[in-house]
Amino acid sequence: MLCHECARDGTSRSAVGHCRFCLVALCKQHLVESFRSELVPQYGCQHHPERPFASAPVEAARPVAVVR
C-alpha cells in the first residue's frame, strides 16, 4: 500500500498507518505530520480522498487485440 500524500506529490512511499478520520494510507512522515497539525485530532483532517489526483495520467482507451 502506498502513502496517499506521497502519491499526490508524484512519489511512491510505503504506508505504515492510516488517518483515523478518512482512512487514507500514510507513510511515517505524513502520519507524524498529521498528528502535529493543529486540525488533528480534534476537528478532522486535511485529506480529500474523493478528489482525483491532479498529476494522475489520463490513459487513452486502447483497442483490445483479439488473438485467434
Residue pairs with C-beta under 8 A, 6 or more apart in sequence:
1 14
1 15
1 25
2 12
2 13
2 14
2 15
2 25
3 12
3 13
3 14
3 15
3 25
3 26
3 27
3 30
4 15
4 24
4 25
4 26
4 30
4 47
4 49
5 24
5 26
5 27
5 30
5 47
6 12
6 13
6 27
6 30
7 53
8 53
8 54
8 55
9 55
10 55
13 27
13 29
14 27
15 25
15 26
15 27
16 26
16 27
16 28
16 31
17 25
17 26
17 28
17 31
18 24
18 25
18 26
19 26
19 34
19 45
19 47
20 41
21 40
21 44
21 45
21 47
22 45
22 47
22 49
23 49
24 47
24 49
26 34
34 40
34 45
34 46
35 41
37 45
37 46
39 45
39 46
40 46
